[in-house]
Amino acid sequence: QVQLVESGGGLVQAGGSLRLSCSASARTFSNYAVGWFRQSLGKEREFIAAIDKSGGSTYVANFVKGRFAISRDNAKNTVYLQMNTLKPEDTAVYFCAARLRYSARGTYYVSEYDYDSWGQGTQVTVSS
């Protein structure tokens, strides 16, 4: 099993920025596609962004497109979620997830059911 640890969350004012990190324990991290999801109080978990195992292909959900970006540094076993122009409605627990099953280079995944290992989450709170 791959251990994932999210960090970088916190309290920020509306309009501010945060960069979340997802660090993995596996030296084979470059074999895994990764996604970011979030869950707000009383709501279902929703997809935010995904990246293929090489970092060459990414996808960001329409409702955060232009504000959020996903990237990865396989040498550091880390995936990032850069969040800009944050809004109070971005307040949530943010999770990263890794797909341990085979994934082709260039392929990313948007469904939580495509992922096998999850981090514990990091809280992001945006004040108005």
C-alpha positions as CSV (number, residue, x, y, z in Angstrom):
1,Q,0.0,0.0,0.0
2,V,1.2,3.5,-0.7
3,Q,1.0,6.1,2.1
4,L,-0.2,9.5,1.0
5,V,0.2,12.6,3.2
6,E,-1.4,15.9,2.3
7,S,-0.1,19.2,3.6
8,G,-0.4,22.9,2.9
9,G,-3.9,23.5,4.1
10,G,-4.9,26.3,6.4
11,L,-6.9,29.4,6.9
12,V,-6.7,32.1,4.1
13,Q,-8.7,35.1,3.2
14,A,-10.8,35.2,0.1
15,G,-8.7,36.0,-2.9
16,G,-5.6,34.4,-1.4
17,S,-3.6,31.4,-2.5
18,L,-2.5,28.1,-1.1
19,R,-0.4,25.3,-2.5
20,L,-1.3,21.8,-1.3
21,S,1.2,19.0,-1.5
22,C,0.6,15.3,-1.6
23,S,3.7,13.3,-0.6
24,A,3.9,9.5,-1.2
25,S,6.0,6.9,0.5
26,A,6.5,4.8,-2.6
27,R,9.7,5.0,-4.7
28,T,7.5,3.9,-7.6
29,F,5.3,7.0,-7.3
30,S,6.0,7.8,-10.9
31,N,3.9,4.7,-11.9
32,Y,0.7,6.2,-10.4
33,A,-1.8,8.6,-11.7
34,V,-3.0,11.0,-9.0
35,G,-6.1,13.0,-8.3
36,W,-7.3,15.7,-5.9
37,F,-10.8,15.7,-4.4
38,R,-12.5,17.7,-1.8
39,Q,-15.4,17.3,0.6
40,S,-17.3,20.1,2.2
41,L,-19.4,19.7,5.3
42,G,-22.6,17.9,4.5
43,K,-21.7,17.3,0.8
44,E,-20.3,14.4,-1.2
45,R,-16.7,14.2,-2.2
46,E,-16.1,16.0,-5.5
47,F,-13.4,15.7,-8.1
48,I,-11.0,18.7,-8.4
49,A,-8.0,17.8,-10.6
50,A,-6.1,14.8,-12.0
51,I,-2.6,14.2,-13.5
52,D,-1.2,11.2,-15.3
53,K,1.8,9.3,-14.0
54,S,4.3,11.3,-16.1
55,G,2.9,14.8,-15.3
56,G,2.4,15.5,-19.0
57,S,-1.4,15.3,-19.0
58,T,-3.7,17.1,-16.5
59,Y,-7.3,17.9,-16.1
60,V,-9.0,20.4,-13.9
61,A,-12.7,20.5,-13.1
62,N,-14.6,23.3,-14.9
63,F,-15.7,25.0,-11.7
64,V,-12.1,25.6,-10.6
65,K,-10.5,26.0,-14.0
66,G,-8.4,29.1,-14.3
67,R,-7.9,29.2,-10.5
68,F,-6.5,25.8,-9.7
69,A,-3.6,23.9,-11.3
70,I,-2.2,20.4,-10.7
71,S,1.5,19.4,-11.2
72,R,3.9,16.8,-9.9
73,D,7.6,16.3,-9.2
74,N,8.3,12.6,-9.4
75,A,11.8,13.1,-8.2
76,K,10.3,14.3,-4.9
77,N,7.4,11.8,-4.9
78,T,5.0,14.8,-4.7
79,V,1.9,16.1,-6.4
80,Y,0.8,19.7,-6.0
81,L,-2.4,21.6,-6.2
82,Q,-1.9,25.3,-6.6
83,M,-5.1,27.2,-5.6
84,N,-5.4,30.8,-6.5
85,T,-8.2,33.4,-6.0
86,L,-9.7,31.3,-3.3
87,K,-13.4,31.7,-2.5
88,P,-15.3,30.9,0.7
89,E,-17.0,28.1,-1.2
90,D,-13.6,26.4,-1.7
91,T,-13.7,25.6,2.1
92,A,-13.4,21.9,2.4
93,V,-11.1,19.0,3.3
94,Y,-8.9,18.3,0.4
95,F,-7.7,14.7,-0.4
96,C,-5.2,13.3,-2.8
97,A,-5.5,9.8,-4.2
98,A,-3.3,7.5,-6.2
99,R,-4.3,4.9,-8.7
100,L,-2.2,1.8,-7.9
101,R,-3.6,-0.2,-10.8
102,Y,-2.0,0.1,-14.2
103,S,-2.5,3.4,-15.9
104,A,-1.2,4.3,-19.3
105,R,1.1,7.3,-19.8
106,G,-1.1,10.3,-20.7
107,T,-4.2,8.9,-18.9
108,Y,-5.8,10.6,-15.9
109,Y,-8.9,9.7,-14.0
110,V,-11.8,11.7,-12.6
111,S,-13.8,9.1,-10.7
112,E,-13.0,8.4,-7.1
113,Y,-13.5,4.7,-7.9
114,D,-10.5,4.7,-10.2
115,Y,-8.2,5.4,-7.2
116,D,-6.9,2.9,-4.7
117,S,-5.0,4.8,-2.0
118,W,-6.1,7.9,-0.2
119,G,-4.5,10.4,2.1
120,Q,-6.1,11.6,5.4
121,G,-6.9,15.0,3.9
122,T,-6.0,18.6,4.8
123,Q,-8.4,21.3,5.8
124,V,-8.7,24.5,3.7
125,T,-10.8,27.3,5.1
126,V,-11.4,30.4,3.2
127,S,-12.8,33.4,5.1
128,S,-14.8,36.1,3.5
